[in-house]
Amino acid sequence: MILAQLNTVPAEHGWQTILVLLGIFGAVATGVGMWAALQKGRRDAIDNRDAIPRKLTPDPLRVEAVPRYVTPDQCASSHSAIIQRVERVETDLEGLRIEVREVQTEARHDRERNTSMILEETGKVHNRVNDVLQAVSELRGELRARFK
């Protein structure tokens, strides 16, 4: 019945049907090919498992023999050397912290001194501006009195 109705289907639907069928055929062919490749790969791996080298190439890690292990005395001396180094670093760090605190205190005092000097200079400028304003007001008053 479907084939009988093909003459009533528009032409673009026919092409779309052909494309869908080709896509399905391609997907099936791809699946069969992958399945066959996997089966062949399994057979080859089973047949050739003794022929496969058991060595990593390139060698990612080279292991060399060590003449002797570290003795407890060497470990203890290394430990004490590390402890002394850490203590020296902590002493230096504490010294640096003290210096930073001194610099911060000095900077705070400088900032306060500069602020007070700026405020003092600003006050002087305001006083001078007030003196100039007073003189201008007096001159303005004299000019008004003279030109009235």
N, CA, C and O atoms as a GROMACS GRO file, in nm:
protein
  592
    1MET      N    1   0.082  -0.118   0.000
    1MET     CA    2   0.000   0.000   0.000
    1MET      C    3   0.088   0.126   0.000
    1MET      O    4   0.050   0.228  -0.060
    2ILE      N    5   0.201   0.121   0.065
    2ILE     CA    6   0.288   0.238   0.068
    2ILE      C    7   0.342   0.267  -0.071
    2ILE      O    8   0.348   0.382  -0.114
    3LEU      N    9   0.381   0.162  -0.142
    3LEU     CA   10   0.433   0.183  -0.277
    3LEU      C   11   0.324   0.236  -0.369
    3LEU      O   12   0.353   0.311  -0.463
    4ALA      N   13   0.202   0.199  -0.345
    4ALA     CA   14   0.092   0.248  -0.428
    4ALA      C   15   0.069   0.396  -0.406
    4ALA      O   16   0.019   0.465  -0.496
    5GLN      N   17   0.105   0.447  -0.289
    5GLN     CA   18   0.081   0.588  -0.258
    5GLN      C   19   0.199   0.677  -0.298
    5GLN      O   20   0.192   0.798  -0.282
    6LEU      N   21   0.306   0.619  -0.349
    6LEU     CA   22   0.423   0.699  -0.382
    6LEU      C   23   0.395   0.801  -0.491
    6LEU      O   24   0.455   0.908  -0.491
    7ASN      N   25   0.307   0.772  -0.582
    7ASN     CA   26   0.281   0.868  -0.688
    7ASN      C   27   0.208   0.992  -0.636
    7ASN      O   28   0.208   1.094  -0.704
    8THR      N   29   0.147   0.986  -0.517
    8THR     CA   30   0.079   1.103  -0.463
    8THR      C   31   0.167   1.184  -0.368
    8THR      O   32   0.127   1.292  -0.324
    9VAL      N   33   0.287   1.134  -0.337
    9VAL     CA   34   0.379   1.203  -0.246
    9VAL      C   35   0.456   1.308  -0.325
    9VAL      O   36   0.502   1.280  -0.435
   10PRO      N   37   0.470   1.430  -0.270
   10PRO     CA   38   0.549   1.532  -0.341
   10PRO      C   39   0.694   1.486  -0.361
   10PRO      O   40   0.743   1.402  -0.286
   11ALA      N   41   0.760   1.540  -0.460
   11ALA     CA   42   0.894   1.496  -0.499
   11ALA      C   43   0.996   1.517  -0.386
   11ALA      O   44   1.082   1.432  -0.364
   12GLU      N   45   0.988   1.632  -0.315
   12GLU     CA   46   1.088   1.655  -0.209
   12GLU      C   47   1.076   1.554  -0.096
   12GLU      O   48   1.176   1.526  -0.029
   13HIS      N   49   0.956   1.498  -0.072
   13HIS     CA   50   0.941   1.396   0.031
   13HIS      C   51   1.009   1.267  -0.013
   13HIS      O   52   1.062   1.194   0.070
   14GLY      N   53   1.007   1.238  -0.140
   14GLY     CA   54   1.074   1.119  -0.193
   14GLY      C   55   1.224   1.127  -0.171
   14GLY      O   56   1.286   1.029  -0.130
   15TRP      N   57   1.282   1.242  -0.199
   15TRP     CA   58   1.426   1.260  -0.178
   15TRP      C   59   1.460   1.251  -0.030
   15TRP      O   60   1.563   1.193   0.007
   16GLN      N   61   1.377   1.307   0.053
   16GLN     CA   62   1.403   1.297   0.198
   16GLN      C   63   1.397   1.153   0.245
   16GLN      O   64   1.476   1.113   0.330
   17THR      N   65   1.305   1.074   0.191
   17THR     CA   66   1.295   0.933   0.227
   17THR      C   67   1.420   0.859   0.184
   17THR      O   68   1.472   0.776   0.258
   18ILE      N   69   1.468   0.888   0.064
   18ILE     CA   70   1.590   0.823   0.015
   18ILE      C   71   1.708   0.858   0.104
   18ILE      O   72   1.789   0.772   0.137
   19LEU      N   73   1.719   0.985   0.143
   19LEU     CA   74   1.829   1.028   0.231
   19LEU      C   75   1.822   0.960   0.366
   19LEU      O   76   1.925   0.920   0.420
   20VAL      N   77   1.704   0.945   0.422
   20VAL     CA   78   1.688   0.877   0.552
   20VAL      C   79   1.730   0.732   0.540
   20VAL      O   80   1.801   0.679   0.625
   21LEU      N   81   1.685   0.665   0.430
   21LEU     CA   82   1.723   0.524   0.410
   21LEU      C   83   1.874   0.509   0.393
   21LEU      O   84   1.932   0.415   0.447
   22LEU      N   85   1.937   0.600   0.320
   22LEU     CA   86   2.083   0.597   0.304
   22LEU      C   87   2.153   0.618   0.438
   22LEU      O   88   2.254   0.553   0.467
   23GLY      N   89   2.101   0.708   0.521
   23GLY     CA   90   2.159   0.731   0.653
   23GLY      C   91   2.150   0.609   0.741
   23GLY      O   92   2.247   0.574   0.809
   24ILE      N   93   2.035   0.543   0.741
   24ILE     CA   94   2.018   0.421   0.820
   24ILE      C   95   2.113   0.313   0.770
   24ILE      O   96   2.176   0.245   0.850
   25PHE      N   97   2.124   0.297   0.637
   25PHE     CA   98   2.214   0.198   0.579
   25PHE      C   99   2.360   0.228   0.620
   25PHE      O  100   2.434   0.136   0.654
   26GLY      N  101   2.400   0.356   0.616
   26GLY     CA  102   2.536   0.394   0.655
   26GLY      C  103   2.563   0.365   0.801
   26GLY      O  104   2.672   0.319   0.835
   27ALA      N  105   2.466   0.392   0.889
   27ALA     CA  106   2.484   0.366   1.032
   27ALA      C  107   2.498   0.216   1.057
   27ALA      O  108   2.582   0.175   1.138
   28VAL      N  109   2.416   0.135   0.989
   28VAL     CA  110   2.425  -0.011   1.006
   28VAL      C  111   2.560  -0.060   0.956
   28VAL      O  112   2.624  -0.143   1.021
   29ALA      N  113   2.606  -0.011   0.841
   29ALA     CA  114   2.734  -0.053   0.785
   29ALA      C  115   2.848  -0.014   0.879
   29ALA      O  116   2.941  -0.092   0.898
   30THR      N  117   2.842   0.105   0.937
   30THR     CA  118   2.944   0.149   1.031
   30THR      C  119   2.945   0.059   1.154
   30THR      O  120   3.052   0.019   1.200
   31GLY      N  121   2.829   0.027   1.207
   31GLY     CA  122   2.820  -0.062   1.324
   31GLY      C  123   2.877  -0.199   1.295
   31GLY      O  124   2.950  -0.254   1.377
   32VAL      N  125   2.843  -0.256   1.178
   32VAL     CA  126   2.895  -0.389   1.142
   32VAL      C  127   3.046  -0.383   1.126
   32VAL      O  128   3.117  -0.474   1.170
   33GLY      N  129   3.097  -0.278   1.064
   33GLY     CA  130   3.241  -0.263   1.047
   33GLY      C  131   3.313  -0.251   1.180
   33GLY      O  132   3.419  -0.311   1.199
   34MET      N  133   3.258  -0.175   1.273
   34MET     CA  134   3.320  -0.160   1.405
   34MET      C  135   3.317  -0.293   1.480
   34MET      O  136   3.415  -0.330   1.544
   35TRP      N  137   3.206  -0.365   1.472
   35TRP     CA  138   3.196  -0.494   1.539
   35TRP      C  139   3.299  -0.592   1.483
   35TRP      O  140   3.363  -0.665   1.559
   36ALA      N  141   3.315  -0.593   1.350
   36ALA     CA  142   3.412  -0.683   1.287
   36ALA      C  143   3.554  -0.646   1.327
   36ALA      O  144   3.636  -0.734   1.351
   37ALA      N  145   3.583  -0.515   1.334
   37ALA     CA  146   3.717  -0.471   1.374
   37ALA      C  147   3.746  -0.511   1.518
   37ALA      O  148   3.857  -0.554   1.549
   38LEU      N  149   3.647  -0.497   1.606
   38LEU     CA  150   3.666  -0.536   1.745
   38LEU      C  151   3.690  -0.686   1.757
   38LEU      O  152   3.776  -0.731   1.833
   39GLN      N  153   3.615  -0.763   1.682
   39GLN     CA  154   3.633  -0.909   1.688
   39GLN      C  155   3.770  -0.947   1.635
   39GLN      O  156   3.836  -1.034   1.692
   40LYS      N  157   3.813  -0.885   1.526
   40LYS     CA  158   3.946  -0.913   1.471
   40LYS      C  159   4.054  -0.869   1.568
   40LYS      O  160   4.153  -0.939   1.586
   41GLY      N  161   4.035  -0.753   1.633
   41GLY     CA  162   4.133  -0.705   1.731
   41GLY      C  163   4.144  -0.798   1.849
   41GLY      O  164   4.253  -0.819   1.901
   42ARG      N  165   4.034  -0.855   1.894
   42ARG     CA  166   4.038  -0.949   2.006
   42ARG      C  167   4.112  -1.076   1.967
   42ARG      O  168   4.192  -1.128   2.044
   43ARG      N  169   4.085  -1.126   1.846
   43ARG     CA  170   4.154  -1.247   1.800
   43ARG      C  171   4.304  -1.221   1.788
   43ARG      O  172   4.386  -1.304   1.826
   44ASP      N  173   4.339  -1.103   1.732
   44ASP     CA  174   4.480  -1.070   1.716
   44ASP      C  175   4.549  -1.056   1.852
   44ASP      O  176   4.662  -1.100   1.868
   45ALA      N  177   4.481  -0.995   1.948
   45ALA     CA  178   4.540  -0.977   2.080
   45ALA      C  179   4.560  -1.111   2.148
   45ALA      O  180   4.661  -1.131   2.216
   46ILE      N  181   4.466  -1.203   2.132
   46ILE     CA  182   4.479  -1.335   2.194
   46ILE      C  183   4.590  -1.413   2.125
   46ILE      O  184   4.670  -1.479   2.193
   47ASP      N  185   4.598  -1.407   1.993
   47ASP     CA  186   4.699  -1.481   1.919
   47ASP      C  187   4.839  -1.426   1.943
   47ASP      O  188   4.936  -1.502   1.946
   48ASN      N  189   4.851  -1.295   1.959
   48ASN     CA  190   4.982  -1.232   1.968
   48ASN      C  191   5.018  -1.185   2.108
   48ASN      O  192   5.107  -1.100   2.122
   49ARG      N  193   4.955  -1.234   2.210
   49ARG     CA  194   4.983  -1.181   2.344
   49ARG      C  195   5.124  -1.210   2.391
   49ARG      O  196   5.180  -1.134   2.470
   50ASP      N  197   5.183  -1.320   2.343
   50ASP     CA  198   5.321  -1.348   2.381
   50ASP      C  199   5.419  -1.265   2.299
   50ASP      O  200   5.531  -1.242   2.343
   51ALA      N  201   5.379  -1.220   2.184
   51ALA     CA  202   5.467  -1.141   2.098
   51ALA      C  203   5.470  -0.994   2.139
   51ALA      O  204   5.558  -0.920   2.096
   52ILE      N  205   5.374  -0.951   2.222
   52ILE     CA  206   5.369  -0.811   2.264
   52ILE      C  207   5.478  -0.788   2.370
   52ILE      O  208   5.483  -0.860   2.469
   53PRO      N  209   5.564  -0.689   2.350
   53PRO     CA  210   5.669  -0.665   2.449
   53PRO      C  211   5.609  -0.615   2.580
   53PRO      O  212   5.512  -0.540   2.580
   54ARG      N  213   5.667  -0.658   2.689
   54ARG     CA  214   5.619  -0.620   2.822
   54ARG      C  215   5.698  -0.501   2.876
   54ARG      O  216   5.712  -0.486   2.998
   55LYS      N  217   5.748  -0.419   2.789
   55LYS     CA  218   5.831  -0.306   2.827
   55LYS      C  219   5.764  -0.177   2.782
   55LYS      O  220   5.713  -0.168   2.671
   56LEU      N  221   5.765  -0.077   2.869
   56LEU     CA  222   5.711   0.054   2.832
   56LEU      C  223   5.814   0.128   2.747
   56LEU      O  224   5.931   0.135   2.784
   57THR      N  225   5.771   0.181   2.636
   57THR     CA  226   5.862   0.259   2.553
   57THR      C  227   5.800   0.394   2.529
   57THR      O  228   5.681   0.396   2.496
   58PRO      N  229   5.864   0.502   2.540
   58PRO     CA  230   5.995   0.516   2.601
   58PRO      C  231   5.986   0.494   2.751
   58PRO      O  232   5.879   0.505   2.810
   59ASP      N  233   6.100   0.464   2.811
   59ASP     CA  234   6.104   0.431   2.953
   59ASP      C  235   6.072   0.556   3.035
   59ASP      O  236   6.156   0.646   3.041
   60PRO      N  237   5.955   0.564   3.100
   60PRO     CA  238   5.916   0.686   3.171
   60PRO      C  239   5.989   0.703   3.304
   60PRO      O  240   5.997   0.815   3.356
   61LEU      N  241   6.040   0.596   3.359
   61LEU     CA  242   6.103   0.605   3.491
   61LEU      C  243   6.226   0.517   3.491
   61LEU      O  244   6.218   0.398   3.463
   62ARG      N  245   6.336   0.576   3.522
   62ARG     CA  246   6.461   0.500   3.524
   62ARG      C  247   6.496   0.473   3.669
   62ARG      O  248   6.509   0.566   3.749
   63VAL      N  249   6.510   0.348   3.702
   63VAL     CA  250   6.541   0.309   3.839
   63VAL      C  251   6.686   0.263   3.843
   63VAL      O  252   6.727   0.177   3.765
   64GLU      N  253   6.761   0.321   3.934
   64GLU     CA  254   6.900   0.283   3.948
   64GLU      C  255   6.923   0.232   4.089
   64GLU      O  256   6.856   0.273   4.184
   65ALA      N  257   7.017   0.143   4.101
   65ALA     CA  258   7.049   0.087   4.232
   65ALA      C  259   7.120   0.191   4.317
   65ALA      O  260   7.199   0.271   4.267
   66VAL      N  261   7.092   0.189   4.445
   66VAL     CA  262   7.153   0.280   4.540
   66VAL      C  263   7.257   0.200   4.619
   66VAL      O  264   7.231   0.088   4.660
   67PRO      N  265   7.375   0.259   4.639
   67PRO     CA  266   7.477   0.180   4.708
   67PRO      C  267   7.438   0.140   4.851
   67PRO      O  268   7.471   0.031   4.896
   68ARG      N  269   7.367   0.229   4.921
   68ARG     CA  270   7.327   0.195   5.058
   68ARG      C  271   7.209   0.282   5.098
   68ARG      O  272   7.182   0.384   5.034
   69TYR      N  273   7.140   0.243   5.202
   69TYR     CA  274   7.028   0.319   5.252
   69TYR      C  275   7.077   0.427   5.348
   69TYR      O  276   7.192   0.426   5.390
   70VAL      N  277   6.988   0.520   5.380
   70VAL     CA  278   7.022   0.627   5.474
   70VAL      C  279   7.021   0.567   5.615
   70VAL      O  280   6.930   0.495   5.654
   71THR      N  281   7.125   0.599   5.687
   71THR     CA  282   7.135   0.547   5.824
   71THR      C  283   7.056   0.635   5.918
   71THR      O  284   7.026   0.750   5.886
   72PRO      N  285   7.020   0.583   6.035
   72PRO     CA  286   6.948   0.666   6.133
   72PRO      C  287   7.028   0.789   6.176
   72PRO      O  288   6.969   0.893   6.203
   73ASP      N  289   7.160   0.778   6.183
   73ASP     CA  290   7.243   0.894   6.221
   73ASP      C  291   7.235   1.003   6.114
   73ASP      O  292   7.224   1.122   6.146
   74GLN      N  293   7.240   0.961   5.987
   74GLN     CA  294   7.228   1.059   5.880
   74GLN      C  295   7.091   1.125   5.882
   74GLN      O  296   7.078   1.246   5.861
   75CYS      N  297   6.990   1.046   5.909
   75CYS     CA  298   6.854   1.100   5.916
   75CYS      C  299   6.842   1.200   6.031
   75CYS      O  300   6.783   1.306   6.015
   76ALA      N  301   6.899   1.166   6.147
   76ALA     CA  302   6.893   1.255   6.263
   76ALA      C  303   6.971   1.383   6.238
   76ALA      O  304   6.924   1.491   6.274
   77SER      N  305   7.090   1.373   6.176
   77SER     CA  306   7.167   1.494   6.149
   77SER      C  307   7.097   1.582   6.046
   77SER      O  308   7.096   1.704   6.058
   78SER      N  309   7.037   1.519   5.946
   78SER     CA  310   6.962   1.596   5.847
   78SER      C  311   6.842   1.664   5.912
   78SER      O  312   6.810   1.778   5.881
   79HIS      N  313   6.775   1.592   6.002
   79HIS     CA  314   6.661   1.648   6.074
   79HIS      C  315   6.703   1.768   6.159
   79HIS      O  316   6.636   1.871   6.160
   80SER      N  317   6.814   1.754   6.231
   80SER     CA  318   6.859   1.866   6.316
   80SER      C  319   6.901   1.984   6.230
   80SER      O  320   6.879   2.099   6.268
   81ALA      N  321   6.963   1.958   6.114
   81ALA     CA  322   7.001   2.068   6.025
   81ALA      C  323   6.877   2.141   5.974
   81ALA      O  324   6.876   2.264   5.965
   82ILE      N  325   6.775   2.066   5.942
   82ILE     CA  326   6.650   2.128   5.894
   82ILE      C  327   6.586   2.210   6.006
   82ILE      O  328   6.538   2.321   5.983
   83ILE      N  329   6.586   2.156   6.129
   83ILE     CA  330   6.530   2.229   6.244
   83ILE      C  331   6.605   2.360   6.266
   83ILE      O  332   6.543   2.464   6.289
   84GLN      N  333   6.738   2.355   6.259
   84GLN     CA  334   6.817   2.478   6.276
   84GLN      C  335   6.787   2.579   6.166
   84GLN      O  336   6.776   2.698   6.193
   85ARG      N  337   6.774   2.531   6.045
   85ARG     CA  338   6.742   2.622   5.934
   85ARG      C  339   6.605   2.686   5.953
   85ARG      O  340   6.589   2.805   5.929
   86VAL      N  341   6.507   2.607   5.996
   86VAL     CA  342   6.373   2.661   6.020
   86VAL      C  343   6.378   2.765   6.132
   86VAL      O  344   6.313   2.869   6.122
   87GLU      N  345   6.456   2.739   6.237
   87GLU     CA  346   6.467   2.837   6.347
   87GLU      C  347   6.531   2.966   6.298
   87GLU      O  348   6.488   3.074   6.337
   88ARG      N  349   6.635   2.954   6.211
   88ARG     CA  350   6.697   3.076   6.156
   88ARG      C  351   6.597   3.154   6.073
   88ARG      O  352   6.590   3.277   6.081
   89VAL      N  353   6.520   3.084   5.993
   89VAL     CA  354   6.420   3.152   5.909
   89VAL      C  355   6.315   3.219   5.997
   89VAL      O  356   6.274   3.332   5.969
   90GLU      N  357   6.271   3.151   6.103
   90GLU     CA  358   6.172   3.211   6.193
   90GLU      C  359   6.229   3.333   6.264
   90GLU      O  360   6.158   3.432   6.282
   91THR      N  361   6.357   3.328   6.304
   91THR     CA  362   6.422   3.444   6.366
   91THR      C  363   6.427   3.560   6.268
   91THR      O  364   6.394   3.674   6.303
   92ASP      N  365   6.470   3.532   6.144
   92ASP     CA  366   6.474   3.638   6.042
   92ASP      C  367   6.335   3.695   6.016
   92ASP      O  368   6.319   3.816   6.000
   93LEU      N  369   6.236   3.608   6.013
   93LEU     CA  370   6.100   3.652   5.990
   93LEU      C  371   6.052   3.742   6.104
   93LEU      O  372   5.987   3.844   6.080
   94GLU      N  373   6.083   3.706   6.226
   94GLU     CA  374   6.043   3.790   6.340
   94GLU      C  375   6.112   3.925   6.333
   94GLU      O  376   6.052   4.028   6.364
   95GLY      N  377   6.241   3.926   6.293
   95GLY     CA  378   6.312   4.052   6.275
   95GLY      C  379   6.245   4.139   6.169
   95GLY      O  380   6.232   4.260   6.186
   96LEU      N  381   6.205   4.076   6.062
   96LEU     CA  382   6.136   4.151   5.956
   96LEU      C  383   6.002   4.206   6.004
   96LEU      O  384   5.963   4.318   5.970
   97ARG      N  385   5.932   4.126   6.084
   97ARG     CA  386   5.805   4.175   6.139
   97ARG      C  387   5.827   4.297   6.228
   97ARG      O  388   5.750   4.392   6.222
   98ILE      N  389   5.931   4.294   6.309
   98ILE     CA  390   5.962   4.408   6.396
   98ILE      C  391   5.995   4.530   6.311
   98ILE      O  392   5.947   4.640   6.340
   99GLU      N  393   6.076   4.512   6.207
   99GLU     CA  394   6.110   4.624   6.120
   99GLU      C  395   5.986   4.682   6.053
   99GLU      O  396   5.972   4.804   6.041
  100VAL      N  397   5.896   4.595   6.008
  100VAL     CA  398   5.773   4.642   5.944
  100VAL      C  399   5.690   4.722   6.043
  100VAL      O  400   5.636   4.828   6.008
  101ARG      N  401   5.679   4.673   6.166
  101ARG     CA  402   5.603   4.749   6.268
  101ARG      C  403   5.666   4.886   6.292
  101ARG      O  404   5.595   4.985   6.303
  102GLU      N  405   5.802   4.891   6.300
  102GLU     CA  406   5.870   5.020   6.320
  102GLU      C  407   5.844   5.114   6.203
  102GLU      O  408   5.818   5.233   6.222
  103VAL      N  409   5.851   5.061   6.081
  103VAL     CA  410   5.826   5.145   5.963
  103VAL      C  411   5.682   5.193   5.961
  103VAL      O  412   5.655   5.308   5.926
  104GLN      N  413   5.588   5.106   5.999
  104GLN     CA  414   5.448   5.146   6.003
  104GLN      C  415   5.426   5.255   6.108
  104GLN      O  416   5.354   5.351   6.084
  105THR      N  417   5.489   5.239   6.225
  105THR     CA  418   5.476   5.341   6.330
  105THR      C  419   5.536   5.473   6.283
  105THR      O  420   5.476   5.579   6.303
  106GLU      N  421   5.653   5.467   6.222
  106GLU     CA  422   5.717   5.588   6.172
  106GLU      C  423   5.633   5.654   6.063
  106GLU      O  424   5.620   5.776   6.059
  107ALA      N  425   5.576   5.573   5.975
  107ALA     CA  426   5.491   5.628   5.870
  107ALA      C  427   5.366   5.692   5.929
  107ALA      O  428   5.322   5.796   5.882
  108ARG      N  429   5.309   5.629   6.033
  108ARG     CA  430   5.192   5.688   6.098
  108ARG      C  431   5.226   5.823   6.160
  108ARG      O  432   5.150   5.918   6.149
  109HIS      N  433   5.343   5.830   6.227
  109HIS     CA  434   5.384   5.958   6.288
  109HIS      C  435   5.410   6.063   6.180
  109HIS      O  436   5.372   6.179   6.195
  110ASP      N  437   5.475   6.023   6.070
  110ASP     CA  438   5.498   6.118   5.961
  110ASP      C  439   5.366   6.167   5.902
  110ASP      O  440   5.350   6.285   5.873
  111ARG      N  441   5.272   6.076   5.886
  111ARG     CA  442   5.142   6.113   5.832
  111ARG      C  443   5.070   6.210   5.925
  111ARG      O  444   5.010   6.307   5.879
  112GLU      N  445   5.076   6.182   6.055
  112GLU     CA  446   5.011   6.273   6.151
  112GLU      C  447   5.079   6.410   6.151
  112GLU      O  448   5.013   6.513   6.156
  113ARG      N  449   5.214   6.410   6.143
  113ARG     CA  450   5.288   6.536   6.141
  113ARG      C  451   5.254   6.614   6.014
  113ARG      O  452   5.233   6.735   6.018
  114ASN      N  453   5.250   6.544   5.901
  114ASN     CA  454   5.216   6.610   5.774
  114ASN      C  455   5.073   6.663   5.776
  114ASN      O  456   5.045   6.772   5.725
  115THR      N  457   4.984   6.586   5.835
  115THR     CA  458   4.844   6.631   5.844
  115THR      C  459   4.833   6.756   5.929
  115THR      O  460   4.762   6.850   5.893
  116SER      N  461   4.904   6.758   6.041
  116SER     CA  462   4.897   6.877   6.126
  116SER      C  463   4.960   6.998   6.056
  116SER      O  464   4.911   7.110   6.069
  117MET      N  465   5.069   6.975   5.982
  117MET     CA  466   5.130   7.087   5.908
  117MET      C  467   5.036   7.138   5.800
  117MET      O  468   5.024   7.258   5.780
  118ILE      N  469   4.970   7.046   5.731
  118ILE     CA  470   4.875   7.087   5.626
  118ILE      C  471   4.760   7.165   5.687
  118ILE      O  472   4.717   7.267   5.634
  119LEU      N  473   4.709   7.114   5.800
  119LEU     CA  474   4.599   7.186   5.866
  119LEU      C  475   4.644   7.326   5.912
  119LEU      O  476   4.568   7.422   5.903
  120GLU      N  477   4.766   7.334   5.961
  120GLU     CA  478   4.818   7.464   6.005
  120GLU      C  479   4.831   7.560   5.887
  120GLU      O  480   4.790   7.676   5.896
  121GLU      N  481   4.888   7.511   5.776
  121GLU     CA  482   4.901   7.595   5.656
  121GLU      C  483   4.764   7.633   5.601
  121GLU      O  484   4.744   7.746   5.556
  122THR      N  485   4.670   7.539   5.604
  122THR     CA  486   4.536   7.568   5.557
  122THR      C  487   4.472   7.676   5.644
  122THR      O  488   4.403   7.765   5.593
  123GLY      N  489   4.494   7.667   5.775
  123GLY     CA  490   4.441   7.770   5.865
  123GLY      C  491   4.500   7.906   5.834
  123GLY      O  492   4.429   8.007   5.836
  124LYS      N  493   4.630   7.911   5.806
  124LYS     CA  494   4.695   8.038   5.771
  124LYS      C  495   4.635   8.095   5.643
  124LYS      O  496   4.610   8.215   5.633
  125VAL      N  497   4.613   8.008   5.544
  125VAL     CA  498   4.555   8.054   5.417
  125VAL      C  499   4.415   8.107   5.441
  125VAL      O  500   4.377   8.210   5.384
  126HIS      N  501   4.336   8.038   5.525
  126HIS     CA  502   4.200   8.086   5.554
  126HIS      C  503   4.205   8.221   5.625
  126HIS      O  504   4.125   8.310   5.595
  127ASN      N  505   4.298   8.235   5.718
  127ASN     CA  506   4.310   8.364   5.788
  127ASN      C  507   4.348   8.475   5.690
  127ASN      O  508   4.295   8.586   5.698
  128ARG      N  509   4.438   8.445   5.598
  128ARG     CA  510   4.478   8.546   5.499
  128ARG      C  511   4.360   8.580   5.408
  128ARG      O  512   4.338   8.697   5.375
  129VAL      N  513   4.283   8.477   5.365
  129VAL     CA  514   4.165   8.502   5.282
  129VAL      C  515   4.066   8.588   5.358
  129VAL      O  516   4.007   8.680   5.302
  130ASN      N  517   4.046   8.559   5.488
  130ASN     CA  518   3.955   8.641   5.570
  130ASN      C  519   4.004   8.785   5.579
  130ASN      O  520   3.924   8.878   5.573
  131ASP      N  521   4.137   8.804   5.594
  131ASP     CA  522   4.192   8.940   5.598
  131ASP      C  523   4.167   9.013   5.466
  131ASP      O  524   4.131   9.131   5.465
  132VAL      N  525   4.188   8.941   5.354
  132VAL     CA  526   4.165   9.003   5.223
  132VAL      C  527   4.017   9.036   5.207
  132VAL      O  528   3.983   9.143   5.155
  133LEU      N  529   3.928   8.946   5.249
  133LEU     CA  530   3.785   8.973   5.239
  133LEU      C  531   3.745   9.094   5.324
  133LEU      O  532   3.663   9.176   5.283
  134GLN      N  533   3.805   9.104   5.441
  134GLN     CA  534   3.774   9.218   5.527
  134GLN      C  535   3.820   9.349   5.460
  134GLN      O  536   3.749   9.449   5.463
  135ALA      N  537   3.940   9.346   5.401
  135ALA     CA  538   3.991   9.466   5.334
  135ALA      C  539   3.903   9.501   5.214
  135ALA      O  540   3.874   9.618   5.190
  136VAL      N  541   3.860   9.400   5.137
  136VAL     CA  542   3.774   9.425   5.021
  136VAL      C  543   3.641   9.483   5.067
  136VAL      O  544   3.587   9.574   5.004
  137SER      N  545   3.587   9.430   5.179
  137SER     CA  546   3.460   9.482   5.231
  137SER      C  547   3.476   9.628   5.272
  137SER      O  548   3.388   9.710   5.246
  138GLU      N  549   3.586   9.660   5.338
  138GLU     CA  550   3.609   9.800   5.378
  138GLU      C  551   3.619   9.890   5.256
  138GLU      O  552   3.561   9.999   5.254
  139LEU      N  553   3.694   9.843   5.152
  139LEU     CA  554   3.707   9.924   5.031
  139LEU      C  555   3.572   9.939   4.961
  139LEU      O  556   3.541  10.046   4.908
  140ARG      N  557   3.493   9.833   4.961
  140ARG     CA  558   3.362   9.839   4.899
  140ARG      C  559   3.274   9.940   4.973
  140ARG      O  560   3.201  10.019   4.912
  141GLY      N  561   3.282   9.936   5.106
  141GLY     CA  562   3.204  10.031   5.185
  141GLY      C  563   3.248  10.174   5.157
  141GLY      O  564   3.163  10.263   5.144
  142GLU      N  565   3.377  10.198   5.147
  142GLU     CA  566   3.426  10.333   5.117
  142GLU      C  567   3.381  10.377   4.978
  142GLU      O  568   3.341  10.492   4.959
  143LEU      N  569   3.388  10.284   4.879
  143LEU     CA  570   3.347  10.319   4.744
  143LEU      C  571   3.197  10.350   4.737
  143LEU      O  572   3.156  10.442   4.666
  144ARG      N  573   3.118  10.277   4.809
  144ARG     CA  574   2.974  10.305   4.812
  144ARG      C  575   2.948  10.441   4.875
  144ARG      O  576   2.866  10.520   4.828
  145ALA      N  577   3.019  10.465   4.982
  145ALA     CA  578   2.997  10.593   5.051
  145ALA      C  579   3.043  10.709   4.961
  145ALA      O  580   2.980  10.815   4.960
  146ARG      N  581   3.148  10.690   4.887
  146ARG     CA  582   3.201  10.798   4.806
  146ARG      C  583   3.114  10.821   4.683
  146ARG      O  584   3.097  10.936   4.644
  147PHE      N  585   3.057  10.720   4.620
  147PHE     CA  586   2.982  10.735   4.498
  147PHE      C  587   2.831  10.744   4.518
  147PHE      O  588   2.757  10.732   4.421
  148LYS      N  589   2.786  10.765   4.635
  148LYS     CA  590   2.644  10.781   4.657
  148LYS      C  591   2.603  10.924   4.645
  148LYS      O  592   2.485  10.955   4.661
   0.00000   0.00000   0.00000
